[in-house]
């Protein structure tokens, strides 16, 4: 009797220590508790407290998870849970604008309202910081609007800042959304680099008058001596690369920022003890866990799954240089690299530093080089000439291209502020097709955002319903 009472006292004291608020414990006590739970013990006290709190929250839902792995649980119950989860997934997949337009718009509006409210609530939790930001913003706005000699310095700075912000935003749009991003390189940065390349060969200069550059490109009155000194194709390519370096780097930095959501999503799921069994897990995390299970049977894996597994192994084993290698090439599977880094708790600066260097420096130089070489004047003229050799449609396609190039060259040689003879008229067939392509891709991007918001709201309300059922039980 005495020994059993001692054991019960020991267990109750350990439970009291476990349930004690992490804020009331010392750093060493938190480390000891984390070590006992088999969790990572590195980091400052705030990180350790957060990790322990996440462990507490995951242990609260441990009853349902233990039920899934308990051999005494009725098999029919497991089947019912799996069937219910599959039904919800199918129902969520139907929440798209072309199947349920009104319900999708309604759910998307509610999810956006919830996001704005939660963001405002988080901002109010940091009132001192928000007050300082508002005061700084007001001071900058006052400085910009007051006339004086300082405007000569502020106006160019403001214009350059908006130019950089524009390209960073396009870069974020290109990579954010786990594959549903707007392909802004093909629509904006690629055509911009091509325009600068064609203008450089036509004007024999890169010293375009500013303004209107970069909004419009107009040839200077005289060719520049630096361009005339270029004696090879590679020297011209390097000069053009230097001309578009800023916007290309900013766009690449934006794509690196857009890769952070998968990383933070997987990291939060790992720290909270989430598993792929949970209904509210994201599809990408479930795919990642499914890939982990398929490693045992390579013969059952598809080519795409083997490629994904190769990316995961490269990132996991090589670390910084593995992430750098994946980010330095056009890689549609890089979302998996971000999820892998988050799942294995790769430090933030290791992941983001390698991603930034790979995408904004190495990958952007490769893409710039490809576009500049593809659009140099001799190659473009040769390609237009060869179009006539294509049977049946060749001459018909060649004429719109010739018309488009002729109009672009005439615009380059106009005076600053002057209008060309083609201004105000309907654009060429090629320009019209490109504008329609841009509109269609932007329209698709907006639709994908609305669908994602509606499905996120559906997922969230069912997660809340399940939490309420667990609480009542």
C-alpha positions, 0 to 999 in steps of 0.5 A: 500500500505504501509503495503504491501511494508513493507512486501515485504521489510521484505521478501526480507531482509529475503531472502538476509540473507538466501542466504548470504554465511554461511562463512560470518555469525556468529555461532549464525546467522547460528544456528538461520537460522538452527532453522528456517529451522527445522534442528539440531543446535548442533556442531561446526561452521564448521559442522553448515556451512556444514549443512546449505550449504546442506540445500541450495543445497536441496532447489535449487532442491526443485522445482522438489520435490514440483512439485511431491507433488503439487496437480495441477500437471497432473497425467500423468506427474507423471506416466511418471516420475515413468515409466522413473525411472523404465526403468532406473532401469531395464536398470541398472540391465542389466549392468552385465558381463554375459549379456553386458560384453563389455559395463559393462567393459567400464562403470566400467573402466570409473567409476574407472577413475572418482573415481581416478581423484576425489580422486586425486583432493581431495588430492590436496585440502590438499597439506600441509597434503599430503606433510607431509605424503609424507615426513614422508613416505620417512623418514620411507622408508629411515630408513627401507632401511639403514642398521644398528643396528636399523634393529633388532627392525624395522624388527619384527615391520614391519613384525607385522605391515604387519600381522595386515594390512593383517587381517584388509584388509581381514576384510574390504573385508568381510563386505564392499559392502552391502552384496557383500563382500568376506566371508574371515572368512570362507576362511582365518581366520576360517581355520587359527584358525582351523590349530592352534587348530589342531597343538596345540593338535598334538604338545602339544605346542603353542610355534611354531618356528617363523619363519616360524610361522605364515606363516607355523606351525611346531612343536617345538622340545619339548612340552611346559610345559604350555600346559602340565599343561592344565588339562581341555578342557577349559584351552586348549581352552583359551590358543588357543584363546590367541594365535590367539587373535591378528589376530582375533581382527584385522579381527574384526576391519576390518569388523567394518571399512567395515560397515562405508559406509552404515552409511555415505551414509545414513547420507549424504542423510539425511543432504542433504535433499534427499528422496527416490523419487530421482532417484539417491538414492541407493537401500538400502536407498529406501528399508529403506524408503519403510520399514518406510512406511510399518510400518502402515500395519504390516500384509502386511510385510514379516518375513524378513521385520519384522526382519529388522523393529525389528533391526531398532527399537532396534537401534533407541530406545536403541542407543549404546547398541542396536548397540552393540547387533546387532554387537555382533552376526552374523547378515546379517542385520547389514547394516540396522543398519548402515543405520538407525544410519546414517539416525537418525544422530547418532554420529559417535563415538557412532556408530563406538565404539559400532560396533568395540567393538561388532565385534572385541571383543564380536563377535570374541570371540564367533566365535573363541570359536566355531571354536576351540571347533569344531576342537579340536582333540578328536571331529575331530577324532570322526567325521572322525570315524562316517563318515564310518557309512554314507551309500554308500558314508561314506567310500569314504568320510572318506578316503580323510579326513584321508589322509588330516589329516595325511598329515597335521600331517606329515608337523607339525613334520618336521624340520624348512626349511625341505620339506615333502615327499608330497611337490611337489606332487598334493594335496589331494582331500579335499585341491584341492576342498578348493582351487577351492572354494577360487578361485570361491569366489574371482572370484565372488567378482571381478565380483560383484565389476565390475558390481557395478562400471558399475551400479554406472557410469550409475546412475551418468551419468543419474543423471547429465543429469537430473541436466542439464535438470533442469538447462536449464528449 
